């Protein structure tokens, strides 16, 4: 997830990385609601981050949200 933050300022990339990491850990722990919230925050900060988009896409696929 950290590689996608190269174009952001250090303070913003840290926030994106931290929120994305918390989302990924929450997802691995089975806390889907927390994961969606954390990844949503990270996605609002950096909507083009590939790791965050992938995690959100996996959640949507698992939940059958194809829109």
N, C-alpha and C positions, 0 to 999 in steps of 0.2 A: 504494500500500500504506500510505502514511503516514496517510491520512485516517481509517482505521478505528481508530487508536490514540488518538483524542481523549479517550476516557473513562478511560484508564489513567494511572497516575502517570508523570512524565517518565522515570524510570529504567527502568520496565518497558516503556513504549512504545518507548524506544530499543532495547532488547533485541529486542523483537518486530520492529521495523522492520529492524534489522540482520540478524537471522536470515532474515526474509522476503526481503530484498534479496539476500542471499547465495544463497538458494534459487533466486530468479528468475534471477540471473546464471549460476549453475551449470546451470540448466535450459537457458538460451539457449546455453551453451557445450557442451551435449550431455553433461554430467555428471549423468545422471539419479539415480544413487545418492546423490551429494552433495546434489543438489537435494531429494530426498525426505527425507534426514536433516535438512537445515536447515529445511525447511518443517514437518517433524514437530515440531522443537523450538519453532518459532514458534507452531504450532498448539496445543501443550500450554500455552503461556503465555497465549495469547489465542484460545480455540477459536471465537470468533464473528467473527474478523477476515475481512471479505469477500474481500480480495485473496489471503490465504493459502488460504482455502477454494476459491477459484476456481483457483488454481494446482494445488492437490492434486486437484481434480476433473478438470482437464485431463489430468494425469498418469494418473489412474485410467482415464479414457476412452480415452486412447491405448494403455494396456496391456490394455484389455478387461476391467477389473475393474468390473463393474456392481452389485456387492453393496453 
